[in-house]
Amino acid sequence: MLATLGKVYASATRLRARLYAGGRLRRRLGRPVVSVGNLTLGGTGKTPCVEALARRLRRMGLKPAVLTRGYGRSSRGVVVVSAGRGPLVGWREAGDEAYLLATRLEASVVVAAANRHAAGRLAESAYGVDVHILDDGFQHLRLERDLDLLLIDASRDLASERTLPAGRLREPLAGLARADLMLLTRSHQARAEDGALEALLARYAPRAPVFRSRQLLKGWVEPGGARAGLERWKGARALVVSAIGNPAQFAADVASAGLEVAGERAFRDHHAYDGADLESLARAARAGRADVVVTTLKDLVRLEVLLADRSLGVPVAALEAELLLPEDPAFQDMLEAALGRKAA
């Protein structure tokens, strides 16, 4: 039944893509738009890539705005999460990812809205931005973009994926053809058949160059914002807690940071933690004789308020990782061409 539903879903996404392909249904903003997205549900490193791209654009002398849906937020309409000086609203009003970007990109505007065109118009008129980063934008076909950057998780077998609800694909693999360039993430955890992945991408999108990103583990962030180097918890026993798209790969990152994974607790992506969850995690930490509870920066956003009132019995620390964009001149050339194309 799921396979049948997946075929119906795939047909619907193909029809939708064809309707938007002509351009008549699309809306254009006054400044260039760079879309960052993926073909599968979560876990490709989209938020770290948006952050890295915003920093790259800042180094190029531009003022970027991040246009995001603000998934899971309690608010409606257009919400300015940051005007370029940190968060203006809490994570529940912004959504956890939008709030995290606002805290880490203090020089960039972040706007949450289902209507990304309205969000972009506001960013241009009120804050004078030079370029937009369309967060999770590959399937947001309504907004015209100047560059479609598609993220591919090199640690997963893309060829075996099926469309929703039977699998994790948001649309059929034929959708790869819309990408202007593709960026492989988690190359450090790539499958042995990595060459097969590149052959698959070349088959569906022969004109889109494929680049590789790198991941840098930087250290630990504690509730309240205090930071420590990687050596702080090296050799410790860790209870790994996450509510993200790819919890297994996060646990692998924790192990690569030199910790012993004593246990794992994975929740649904964007899970809103409550008091019962904290009690359960405290029991799990005791049962596993954990020295520390390790989580992601995105999860720390949702856990921090609760941790201010109660303790898990052991310290909590978020592993800070940075996605490093390619330094390949060809990657930079494509980015600059997309930005210059609109100006011309």
LUMGUSE-639917 format. One line per 4 residues: number of its first residue (from 0); for each residue x negated, y negated, z of C-alpha. Coordinates in pm, 1 decimal. Layout:
# residues N
NUM> X/Y/Z | ...
# end
This chain:
# residues 344
0> 0.0/0.0/0.0 | -283.0/-238.7/86.0 | -450.5/-164.6/-246.6 | -127.9/-247.1/-430.4
4> -86.2/-569.2/-235.9 | -448.3/-650.9/-312.8 | -378.8/-621.4/-685.8 | -78.7/-852.1/-655.4
8> -287.6/-1102.5/-458.9 | -568.7/-1083.2/-715.6 | -325.3/-1152.1/-999.6 | -185.0/-1452.1/-813.9
12> -531.3/-1600.5/-752.9 | -627.3/-1552.7/-1119.9 | -308.7/-1730.2/-1231.9 | -372.6/-2014.9/-986.8
16> -728.9/-2057.9/-1113.5 | -606.8/-2073.0/-1474.3 | -348.1/-2338.7/-1386.3 | -616.9/-2560.4/-1233.9
20> -877.3/-2488.8/-1501.9 | -727.3/-2742.6/-1740.5 | -791.3/-3024.3/-1495.7 | -444.1/-3181.5/-1511.1
24> -353.1/-3069.6/-1158.6 | -682.1/-3183.8/-1008.4 | -743.6/-3514.9/-835.4 | -1071.3/-3705.0/-842.0
28> -1236.7/-3919.2/-578.0 | -1443.0/-4231.0/-640.3 | -1767.1/-4069.0/-517.1 | -1933.1/-3739.7/-616.4
32> -1810.5/-3420.1/-451.4 | -2031.8/-3120.6/-369.0 | -1830.1/-2814.1/-272.9 | -1967.2/-2548.8/-37.1
36> -1766.9/-2228.5/-26.1 | -1761.4/-1853.0/-46.2 | -1575.7/-1567.8/-210.7 | -1520.8/-1363.8/105.4
40> -1370.7/-1420.9/448.3 | -1616.9/-1587.7/686.1 | -1966.7/-1497.7/791.6 | -2169.0/-1635.2/499.2
44> -2323.0/-1927.7/689.0 | -2096.4/-2195.6/546.6 | -2109.3/-2434.6/844.2 | -2492.7/-2420.8/874.5
48> -2513.4/-2481.7/498.7 | -2284.9/-2786.7/519.6 | -2502.5/-2920.3/800.6 | -2824.1/-2858.8/605.3
52> -2680.2/-3018.9/291.5 | -2568.3/-3328.0/484.0 | -2920.4/-3365.8/624.2 | -3071.5/-3324.6/276.8
56> -2841.6/-3594.4/138.8 | -2931.9/-3826.9/425.8 | -3299.8/-3779.5/345.4 | -3214.9/-3879.7/-12.2
60> -3088.5/-4211.5/123.9 | -2717.0/-4130.0/90.5 | -2430.3/-4155.2/336.6 | -2232.5/-3829.1/318.4
64> -1884.2/-3745.1/440.2 | -1780.8/-3390.9/528.8 | -1423.0/-3320.3/420.0 | -1290.8/-3019.4/610.0
68> -957.7/-2856.7/673.6 | -1035.5/-2836.8/1046.8 | -920.1/-2477.3/1076.4 | -732.2/-2396.2/1398.0
72> -686.6/-2758.4/1506.9 | -380.8/-2866.0/1702.0 | -351.3/-3201.0/1520.9 | -182.8/-3281.3/1191.3
76> -248.9/-3519.0/905.3 | -582.0/-3692.3/849.0 | -808.3/-3703.0/1155.7 | -1142.6/-3884.1/1166.1
80> -1352.0/-3643.4/1372.4 | -1663.1/-3860.3/1348.7 | -1737.1/-4202.3/1201.5 | -2107.4/-4119.4/1202.8
84> -2175.1/-4159.5/1574.8 | -2056.7/-3832.3/1726.0 | -1712.6/-3682.1/1794.1 | -1414.0/-3912.2/1838.2
88> -1174.0/-3628.9/1934.3 | -1200.0/-3297.1/2116.0 | -1247.8/-2960.5/1951.0 | -880.5/-2867.1/1975.0
92> -780.0/-3177.5/1774.3 | -1070.0/-3136.6/1531.0 | -1108.8/-2760.3/1498.9 | -1420.6/-2589.3/1633.8
96> -1630.9/-2608.7/1315.3 | -1544.1/-2973.4/1244.3 | -1624.0/-3064.3/1605.9 | -1955.9/-2878.0/1590.8
100> -2051.9/-3061.8/1270.8 | -1959.4/-3394.3/1432.6 | -2187.7/-3322.9/1729.6 | -2480.5/-3213.3/1513.3
104> -2444.0/-3468.2/1230.5 | -2437.0/-3794.9/1419.0 | -2518.4/-3991.9/1103.4 | -2244.7/-3840.6/886.1
108> -1870.9/-3900.6/863.8 | -1649.3/-3596.9/931.1 | -1280.2/-3603.6/835.1 | -1033.0/-3319.1/888.5
112> -724.5/-3288.7/668.4 | -536.4/-3033.1/465.4 | -518.5/-3301.9/194.3 | -888.3/-3338.8/117.2
116> -819.6/-3610.3/-142.3 | -657.2/-3829.3/123.6 | -947.8/-3756.3/357.4 | -1197.7/-3860.2/91.5
120> -1012.0/-4179.0/5.6 | -1019.3/-4276.7/372.3 | -1391.0/-4197.2/402.2 | -1467.2/-4415.7/100.0
124> -1250.7/-4713.7/195.9 | -1317.3/-4722.1/570.6 | -1677.5/-4601.0/594.0 | -1832.5/-4664.2/252.8
128> -1966.1/-4311.8/199.3 | -2174.4/-4229.2/-108.5 | -2098.2/-3857.9/-149.3 | -1853.4/-3597.4/-19.7
132> -1928.0/-3245.2/99.0 | -1616.2/-3035.0/50.3 | -1633.3/-2781.0/332.0 | -1497.8/-2436.0/240.4
136> -1403.3/-2576.9/-95.4 | -1442.9/-2297.9/-351.0 | -1072.5/-2208.3/-341.9 | -958.9/-2569.4/-283.6
140> -903.5/-2624.0/-655.3 | -690.4/-2935.8/-623.3 | -991.5/-3162.4/-570.7 | -1228.5/-3221.7/-861.8
144> -1589.5/-3152.0/-774.1 | -1923.1/-3232.5/-937.6 | -2108.0/-2928.1/-805.0 | -1971.0/-2592.0/-688.4
148> -2219.5/-2426.4/-452.3 | -2115.8/-2070.3/-373.7 | -2262.5/-1882.7/-76.2 | -2326.0/-1508.7/-102.2
152> -2410.2/-1297.9/205.2 | -2703.7/-1083.8/91.4 | -2656.7/-846.0/387.7 | -2320.7/-717.6/258.8
156> -2234.1/-497.0/-37.7 | -2035.4/-740.8/-250.6 | -1967.7/-481.8/-522.6 | -1762.3/-265.2/-285.1
160> -1544.2/-549.3/-155.4 | -1172.1/-559.1/-241.6 | -927.2/-846.5/-246.5 | -705.3/-933.8/46.2
164> -534.2/-771.1/225.5 | -715.5/-449.2/133.3 | -1057.9/-609.7/175.1 | -1240.7/-935.1/243.8
168> -1236.9/-1097.4/-101.3 | -1041.3/-1421.8/-123.6 | -1021.5/-1374.2/-499.6 | -1153.3/-1124.8/-758.0
172> -1523.0/-1117.0/-844.0 | -1438.9/-1287.2/-1173.0 | -1409.2/-1606.0/-967.5 | -1789.2/-1611.1/-947.6
176> -1786.4/-1762.8/-1295.7 | -1667.1/-2097.6/-1153.7 | -1985.9/-2142.2/-950.2 | -2244.9/-2392.6/-1071.9
180> -2509.4/-2233.4/-852.2 | -2521.4/-1955.6/-594.2 | -2711.7/-1947.0/-268.8 | -2798.0/-1616.8/-102.1
184> -2772.9/-1635.5/275.5 | -2902.8/-1381.6/529.3 | -3172.3/-1273.7/286.0 | -3376.9/-1165.6/590.8
188> -3111.9/-898.3/653.7 | -3061.9/-812.6/287.6 | -2967.4/-461.6/182.4 | -3221.8/-240.7/11.4
192> -3015.9/-273.2/-307.6 | -3079.5/-648.2/-323.3 | -3168.1/-623.2/-691.9 | -2825.5/-473.9/-756.2
196> -2663.3/-780.6/-599.3 | -2845.3/-1019.6/-829.4 | -2751.2/-802.8/-1127.9 | -2387.0/-818.4/-1018.5
200> -2400.2/-1197.3/-989.5 | -2565.1/-1226.7/-1331.7 | -2290.2/-1011.1/-1481.1 | -2005.5/-1231.5/-1356.8
204> -2179.0/-1571.2/-1363.4 | -2466.4/-1553.4/-1612.9 | -2509.6/-1933.0/-1632.4 | -2523.8/-1998.2/-1255.8
208> -2877.3/-1987.2/-1112.3 | -2926.3/-1792.6/-788.9 | -3134.0/-1939.6/-505.5 | -3227.2/-1808.1/-161.6
212> -3193.5/-1983.2/170.6 | -3391.2/-1902.1/483.5 | -3287.0/-1893.9/846.7 | -3492.8/-2044.6/1126.7
216> -3416.8/-1945.2/1486.4 | -3490.6/-2261.2/1683.9 | -3409.2/-2190.8/2049.5 | -3129.6/-2197.7/2305.7
220> -2856.5/-2447.7/2388.0 | -2693.7/-2427.1/2730.4 | -2350.5/-2558.2/2836.0 | -2396.3/-2930.6/2882.4
224> -2649.5/-2959.2/2600.0 | -2979.1/-2866.0/2769.6 | -3222.3/-2695.8/2530.0 | -3495.0/-2436.1/2570.1
228> -3738.5/-2261.5/2338.6 | -3697.4/-1905.7/2213.6 | -3936.8/-1775.5/2478.7 | -3684.1/-1866.4/2752.2
232> -3489.0/-1541.1/2713.5 | -3740.6/-1320.2/2533.8 | -3724.6/-967.1/2676.7 | -3397.4/-1032.2/2864.4
236> -3092.5/-805.7/2852.3 | -2811.0/-987.1/2672.4 | -2436.7/-947.6/2648.1 | -2367.5/-1080.6/2296.5
240> -2033.0/-1261.4/2267.9 | -1894.0/-1407.3/1945.3 | -1573.6/-1493.5/1763.1 | -1710.5/-1544.1/1412.0
244> -1680.9/-1385.1/1069.5 | -1986.0/-1158.0/1098.9 | -2049.2/-1059.2/1463.8 | -2275.7/-763.9/1379.2
248> -2523.8/-986.1/1198.5 | -2525.4/-1230.5/1488.8 | -2614.5/-945.6/1725.2 | -2900.0/-860.4/1488.7
252> -3020.6/-1221.9/1513.0 | -3018.9/-1198.8/1892.2 | -3229.6/-882.8/1875.0 | -3471.4/-1049.5/1633.3
256> -3512.9/-1332.5/1887.2 | -3669.0/-1074.6/2120.2 | -3374.8/-985.1/2344.8 | -3237.4/-643.1/2431.5
260> -2870.6/-622.4/2332.6 | -2708.6/-464.6/2639.8 | -2355.6/-497.0/2504.1 | -2139.8/-673.1/2247.9
264> -1798.0/-835.3/2268.4 | -1652.6/-951.7/1936.9 | -1330.2/-1150.8/1913.8 | -1131.3/-1263.5/1612.8
268> -1282.6/-1558.5/1425.6 | -1194.7/-1894.9/1589.4 | -1057.6/-1717.5/1900.1 | -948.5/-1961.8/2172.3
272> -1100.1/-1825.8/2492.9 | -901.1/-1832.9/2817.6 | -952.4/-1746.6/3183.8 | -872.2/-1379.0/3129.1
276> -1143.2/-1360.0/2863.5 | -1398.7/-1505.7/3103.4 | -1308.2/-1252.5/3372.2 | -1346.2/-973.2/3117.1
280> -1683.9/-1107.2/3003.7 | -1804.4/-1135.6/3363.5 | -1716.6/-767.8/3420.2 | -1891.5/-667.5/3098.5
284> -2203.4/-862.4/3197.1 | -2215.0/-683.8/3533.7 | -2152.6/-342.9/3378.5 | -2432.4/-395.3/3125.6
288> -2669.2/-544.7/3385.3 | -2709.6/-843.2/3153.7 | -2949.2/-1122.3/3239.6 | -2774.1/-1367.7/3009.4
292> -2458.1/-1400.8/2800.5 | -2560.4/-1504.8/2448.8 | -2315.5/-1668.1/2210.3 | -2307.1/-1888.4/1900.1
296> -2300.0/-2266.5/1888.0 | -1945.6/-2250.8/1749.5 | -1833.4/-2028.3/2036.3 | -2002.9/-2253.2/2291.6
300> -1776.7/-2536.7/2172.0 | -1474.3/-2330.0/2280.8 | -1629.0/-2183.6/2596.6 | -1788.0/-2495.2/2743.1
304> -1478.3/-2646.5/2906.2 | -1389.2/-2317.0/3073.6 | -1744.1/-2264.3/3197.0 | -1735.6/-2601.2/3371.7
308> -1481.6/-2457.9/3619.7 | -1594.6/-2098.6/3656.9 | -1905.9/-1886.0/3625.1 | -1972.5/-1556.5/3452.8
312> -2223.7/-1466.6/3720.7 | -2512.8/-1498.5/3475.9 | -2636.7/-1788.9/3261.5 | -2480.4/-1857.4/2921.2
316> -2688.2/-1969.1/2621.9 | -2612.5/-2026.2/2254.2 | -2868.8/-1920.6/1995.5 | -2948.6/-2219.0/1773.1
320> -3027.0/-2128.6/1413.2 | -3090.1/-2355.8/1116.4 | -3024.7/-2274.8/753.4 | -3310.0/-2394.4/534.6
324> -3206.9/-2495.8/183.9 | -3437.2/-2403.4/-105.7 | -3729.9/-2633.7/-171.3 | -3725.7/-2515.8/-533.1
328> -3735.5/-2823.8/-763.0 | -3464.9/-2664.0/-978.5 | -3224.5/-2665.9/-682.0 | -3298.6/-3031.0/-611.8
332> -3262.0/-3116.6/-981.8 | -2912.8/-2964.1/-991.1 | -2812.4/-3155.8/-679.8 | -2941.4/-3486.0/-816.4
336> -2781.1/-3424.3/-1156.9 | -2442.3/-3369.3/-990.9 | -2474.2/-3692.3/-796.4 | -2595.1/-3893.0/-1093.8
340> -2334.3/-3756.3/-1329.9 | -2051.8/-3938.0/-1146.7 | -2244.0/-4263.0/-1122.7 | -2310.0/-4260.7/-1495.7
# end
